[in-house]
């Protein structure tokens, strides 16, 4: 009886979250999905057909995926090295770096775009300095490469915040035991370290991809909506900057959701595969 009463209180406490989740997650998603199927001629898949048939929209999808993938790859690569290094330093420096990572991961939008224009714009301080040193000949912050650099700025601290706790799972006595048994440093990471960290690495990479795919304010502030990525196209058709077409915007939004769903399914498949291989 007491157990049933405890479960009842747990479900009651869960009710506000369930209401909030349905009102602000499920209901908007269903509304967008239904509107994506609505056209002037009735219900059909015409919006999706037009989106995939248009070179302009396909370019937006390709740019979104490329920027998200490369910025996430850079972010998680630096985050792995940074998180591992933080485990080796003293507590005060570690706390400072974690606090800075927490702050910089939330530094986005107009302030971040303005900061990068000052540093890496056509006449930015860092751009001019690197040109004078002969490191670069030219750099266009407003291109795809420039956006990858910009996105990587807020991907790296987010990756550090997500990966740093995962390194707690690696115990130092495992390394010592492997060394006593004659294992090299590479063998330790190949057979022990990476399998233990793999779920956290894959999960962090998926979160970074989602973070980059949905980014809007920073790229809009930097390019004033002139770079072709899916969030910019969706916002333009909702606000009517070019022409008002909320149904096509809904279709593009569902394509964005589909991309993330596919990435999540691949993530789950890789997790299951790595689990079976480790066994």
C-alpha positions as CSV (number, residue, x, y, z in Angstrom):
1,X,0.0,0.0,0.0
2,X,2.8,2.4,0.9
3,X,4.6,1.5,-2.4
4,X,1.4,2.3,-4.4
5,X,1.0,5.6,-2.5
6,X,4.7,6.5,-3.2
7,X,4.2,5.8,-6.9
8,X,1.0,7.9,-6.9
9,X,2.9,10.9,-5.4
10,X,5.7,10.4,-8.0
11,X,3.2,10.4,-10.8
12,X,1.5,13.5,-9.4
13,X,4.9,15.3,-9.2
14,X,5.5,14.3,-12.8
15,X,2.2,15.8,-14.0
16,X,3.4,19.4,-14.3
17,X,6.4,18.3,-16.4
18,X,4.1,16.1,-18.6
19,X,1.7,19.0,-19.1
20,X,4.6,21.4,-20.0
21,X,6.2,18.8,-22.3
22,X,2.9,18.2,-24.2
23,X,2.0,21.9,-24.4
24,X,5.4,23.2,-25.6
25,X,7.0,20.1,-27.3
26,X,4.4,17.7,-28.6
27,X,1.6,20.1,-29.6
28,X,3.8,22.5,-31.6
29,X,5.5,19.6,-33.3
30,X,2.1,18.1,-34.3
31,X,0.9,21.6,-35.5
32,X,4.0,22.0,-37.6
33,X,3.7,18.5,-39.0
34,X,0.1,19.1,-40.0
35,X,0.8,22.5,-41.6
36,X,3.6,21.0,-43.6
37,X,1.1,18.8,-45.4
38,X,-1.3,21.7,-46.2
39,X,-1.2,23.4,-49.6
40,X,-3.5,25.7,-51.5
41,X,-5.0,22.6,-53.2
42,X,-5.5,20.6,-50.0
43,X,-3.5,18.0,-48.2
44,X,-0.5,16.6,-50.0
45,X,3.3,16.1,-49.9
46,X,3.8,19.0,-52.4
47,X,5.7,21.1,-50.0
48,X,8.2,18.3,-49.4
49,X,8.5,17.6,-53.1
50,X,9.2,21.2,-53.8
51,X,11.8,21.4,-51.0
52,X,13.7,18.4,-52.3
53,X,13.3,19.4,-56.0
54,X,14.6,23.0,-55.4
55,X,18.4,23.4,-55.7
56,X,18.1,26.4,-53.4
57,X,16.5,24.4,-50.6
58,X,18.8,21.5,-51.1
59,X,21.8,23.9,-50.8
60,X,20.3,25.1,-47.5
61,X,20.1,21.5,-46.3
62,X,23.7,20.7,-47.4
63,X,25.1,23.9,-45.8
64,X,23.3,23.2,-42.5
65,X,24.6,19.6,-42.4
66,X,28.2,20.5,-43.4
67,X,28.5,23.4,-40.9
68,X,26.9,21.3,-38.1
69,X,29.1,18.3,-38.9
70,X,32.5,20.0,-39.2
71,X,31.9,22.4,-36.2
72,X,30.8,19.4,-34.1
73,X,33.8,17.4,-35.2
74,X,36.1,20.3,-34.3
75,X,34.2,20.9,-31.0
76,X,34.3,17.4,-29.8
77,X,38.0,16.9,-30.8
78,X,39.1,19.9,-28.8
79,X,36.7,19.0,-26.0
80,X,38.2,15.5,-25.6
81,X,41.7,16.9,-25.3
82,X,40.5,19.7,-23.0
83,X,38.5,17.5,-20.7
84,X,41.3,15.0,-20.4
85,X,43.8,17.7,-19.7
86,X,41.5,19.3,-17.0
87,X,41.6,16.0,-15.1
88,X,45.4,16.4,-14.8
89,X,45.6,20.0,-13.4
90,X,45.0,21.4,-10.0
91,X,41.5,22.2,-8.7
92,X,41.7,26.1,-8.9
93,X,42.7,26.2,-12.5
94,X,40.1,23.5,-13.3
95,X,37.4,25.4,-11.6
96,X,38.4,28.6,-13.5
97,X,38.4,26.8,-16.9
98,X,35.0,25.2,-16.2
99,X,33.5,28.5,-15.2
100,X,34.8,30.1,-18.4
101,X,33.5,27.2,-20.5
102,X,30.1,27.6,-18.9
103,X,30.1,31.3,-19.6
104,X,31.4,31.1,-23.2
105,X,29.0,28.3,-24.1
106,X,26.1,30.8,-23.5
107,X,27.8,33.6,-25.4
108,X,26.0,33.6,-28.7
109,X,23.7,35.7,-30.9
110,X,24.4,39.3,-31.7
111,X,27.3,39.8,-29.2
112,X,29.2,36.8,-30.5
113,X,28.7,37.9,-34.1
114,X,29.9,41.4,-33.3
115,X,32.9,40.0,-31.5
116,X,33.9,37.9,-34.5
117,X,33.5,40.8,-36.9
118,X,35.9,42.8,-34.8
119,X,38.4,39.9,-34.6
120,X,38.0,38.0,-37.9
121,X,36.1,40.3,-40.3
122,X,37.6,41.6,-43.5
123,X,39.4,44.3,-41.5
124,X,39.4,42.5,-38.1
125,X,42.3,42.8,-35.8
126,X,43.2,39.1,-35.9
127,X,42.7,38.9,-39.6
128,X,45.1,41.8,-40.3
129,X,47.7,40.4,-37.8
130,X,47.7,37.0,-39.5
131,X,48.0,38.6,-42.9
132,X,51.0,40.6,-41.8
133,X,52.6,37.5,-40.4
134,X,52.0,35.6,-43.7
135,X,49.9,32.9,-42.0
136,X,46.8,33.6,-44.3
137,X,46.3,35.4,-47.5
138,X,42.6,36.0,-47.1
139,X,39.8,35.0,-44.8
140,X,36.1,35.4,-45.3
141,X,34.2,35.2,-42.1
142,X,30.9,35.4,-44.0
143,X,31.5,32.2,-45.9
144,X,30.9,28.5,-45.0
145,X,34.4,28.2,-43.6
146,X,33.9,31.4,-41.5
147,X,30.7,30.0,-40.1
148,X,32.3,26.7,-39.2
149,X,34.9,28.7,-37.2
150,X,32.2,30.8,-35.6
151,X,30.1,27.7,-34.6
152,X,33.1,26.0,-33.3
153,X,33.5,28.7,-30.7
154,X,30.3,27.8,-28.8
155,X,30.6,24.1,-29.7
156,X,34.0,23.6,-27.8
157,X,32.9,24.8,-24.4
158,X,29.6,22.9,-24.6
159,X,31.6,19.8,-25.5
160,X,33.9,20.3,-22.5
161,X,30.9,20.7,-20.1
162,X,29.3,17.5,-21.4
163,X,32.5,15.4,-21.7
164,X,34.3,16.4,-18.5
165,X,32.1,14.3,-16.1
166,X,32.5,11.3,-18.4
167,X,36.2,11.1,-17.6
168,X,35.3,10.3,-14.0
169,X,34.5,6.8,-15.3
170,X,38.2,6.2,-16.1
171,X,39.9,5.0,-12.9
172,X,43.7,5.6,-12.6
173,X,44.2,2.1,-11.2
174,X,43.0,0.7,-14.5
175,X,45.8,2.4,-16.3
176,X,48.3,1.2,-13.7
177,X,47.0,-2.4,-13.9
178,X,47.2,-2.3,-17.8
179,X,50.8,-1.0,-17.6
180,X,51.8,-3.7,-15.1
181,X,50.4,-6.3,-17.5
182,X,52.5,-4.9,-20.3
183,X,49.9,-2.8,-22.2
184,X,51.1,0.3,-24.0
185,X,49.3,3.6,-23.7
186,X,47.6,3.1,-27.1
187,X,46.4,-0.4,-26.1
188,X,44.9,1.0,-22.9
189,X,42.9,3.6,-24.8
190,X,42.0,1.2,-27.6
191,X,40.7,-1.6,-25.3
192,X,39.7,0.2,-22.1
193,X,39.5,4.0,-22.4
194,X,37.7,4.5,-25.6
195,X,35.0,1.8,-25.0
196,X,34.3,3.3,-21.6
197,X,34.0,6.8,-23.1
198,X,32.3,5.9,-26.3
199,X,28.6,6.4,-25.2
200,X,29.5,9.8,-23.8
201,X,31.4,10.7,-27.0
202,X,28.6,9.7,-29.3
203,X,26.0,11.4,-27.1
204,X,28.0,14.6,-27.0
205,X,28.5,14.6,-30.7
206,X,24.7,14.2,-31.3
207,X,24.0,17.1,-28.9
208,X,26.6,19.3,-30.7
209,X,25.0,18.5,-34.0
210,X,21.6,19.4,-32.7
211,X,23.0,22.6,-31.3
212,X,24.5,23.6,-34.6
213,X,21.6,22.5,-36.8
214,X,19.2,24.7,-34.8
215,X,21.4,27.8,-34.4
216,X,19.8,30.9,-35.8
217,X,20.5,34.1,-34.0
218,X,24.3,34.1,-34.5
219,X,24.3,33.3,-38.2
220,X,21.5,35.8,-38.8
221,X,23.3,38.5,-36.9
222,X,26.5,37.9,-38.8
223,X,25.1,37.5,-42.3
224,X,21.8,39.4,-41.9
225,X,20.1,36.4,-43.3
226,X,22.1,36.2,-46.5
227,X,23.7,32.8,-45.9
228,X,21.6,29.9,-47.0
229,X,20.9,27.5,-44.1
230,X,17.7,25.9,-43.0
231,X,17.0,28.1,-39.9
232,X,17.4,31.2,-42.0
233,X,15.1,29.9,-44.7
234,X,12.4,28.9,-42.2
235,X,12.5,32.2,-40.4
236,X,12.4,34.2,-43.7
237,X,9.2,32.4,-44.8
238,X,7.5,32.8,-41.4
239,X,8.3,36.5,-41.0
240,X,7.7,37.3,-44.7
241,X,11.1,38.9,-45.4
242,X,10.9,37.5,-48.9
243,X,7.4,36.0,-49.2
244,X,5.1,34.5,-46.6
245,X,4.8,30.8,-46.8
246,X,4.3,29.2,-43.4
247,X,3.4,25.8,-44.9
248,X,6.7,25.5,-46.7
249,X,8.4,26.7,-43.6
250,X,6.7,23.9,-41.7
251,X,7.9,21.4,-44.3
252,X,11.5,22.6,-43.9
253,X,11.2,22.5,-40.1
254,X,10.0,18.9,-40.4
255,X,13.0,18.1,-42.7
256,X,15.2,19.6,-40.0
257,X,13.5,17.3,-37.4
258,X,14.0,14.4,-39.8
259,X,17.7,15.1,-40.0
260,X,18.0,15.0,-36.2
261,X,15.8,11.9,-36.0
262,X,18.1,10.1,-38.5
263,X,21.2,11.2,-36.6
264,X,19.7,10.0,-33.3
265,X,18.8,6.6,-34.8
266,X,22.4,6.2,-36.2
267,X,23.6,7.2,-32.7
268,X,21.5,4.5,-31.1
269,X,22.6,1.9,-33.6
270,X,26.2,2.7,-33.0
271,X,25.7,2.4,-29.3
272,X,24.1,-1.0,-29.6
273,X,26.9,-2.1,-32.0
274,X,29.7,-0.9,-29.7
275,X,28.0,-2.6,-26.8
276,X,27.9,-6.0,-28.6
277,X,31.4,-5.6,-29.8
278,X,32.7,-4.8,-26.3
279,X,31.0,-7.9,-25.0
